[in-house]
């Protein structure tokens, strides 16, 4: 389905449960595509690590290159159904001890981040990524997660390497709206969201496997609302269901009101996002126009 430039954009939220079994996960994703197509959705959003997940940690054992089974299948199904998709996956890391892993792309930012060194034994790390595929099946963007989840007793950087902080923001236009991509822990960093809005994002898409724990569900909801209010943007926060994660996917309007919210269980919900309603909020509350500070990546600050 192709929307007009001024009409609502229909989005299907797929709060799925993801396992270690990549083939089984593709079957779940196929069902989500079928539902999105049945409801004439323009965009399907899947959670972080949709290709494969282990609540104890995800690493190189789950990595697939961009021409591997998961992304290739997403592209085919998007072309067949006419439904664009944003989905989390795991890619091979790039440079380890001066070598390039098979299927990896060269790092655009040089050697590994010294703040997140490789395993002393030289073990390879993967990349937590989100891909954006348009309704024609074209891969239009890849976001490599910048803020790794080294918090609340966990260390994502033991298994993953961070994305470059100065990479161009990842956005995709669907209908009359531009969707900007961030991932899970990025939600705690308002500058990440603001940089996407500066790049033209109307909707902030946050695929996540938000870890369960004390106050975590409250943080998830509060932060999603905050990012919506301060950026006068829609926030589409899509979590995983299942063991060790929070679920509770949200669609938040640019005024901070929660228009759709799931519980902890797996489920699919579809909603329309109205560009005119978004524009009206931004006319009434022109905080983006009134701002006096810019967001600059750390690498650019040093120049």
Secondary structure, DSSP 8 states (H G I E B T S, - for coil): ----SSS-EEEEEEE-B--S-HHHHHHHHHHHHHHHHHTT-SEEEE-TTTT---TT---GGG---TTSHHHHHHHHHHHHHT-EEEEEEEEE-SEETTEE-TT----TT-S--GGG---TT----EEEEEEEE-TTS-EEEEEE-SS----TT--GGGTB----TTS---EEEETTEEEEEEEGGGGG-HHHHHHHHHTT-SEEEEEE--B--TTHHHHHHHHHHHHHHHHT-EEEEEE-BSTTB----EEE-TTS-EEEE--SS-EEEEEEE-HHHHHHHHHH--HHHH-------HHHHT-
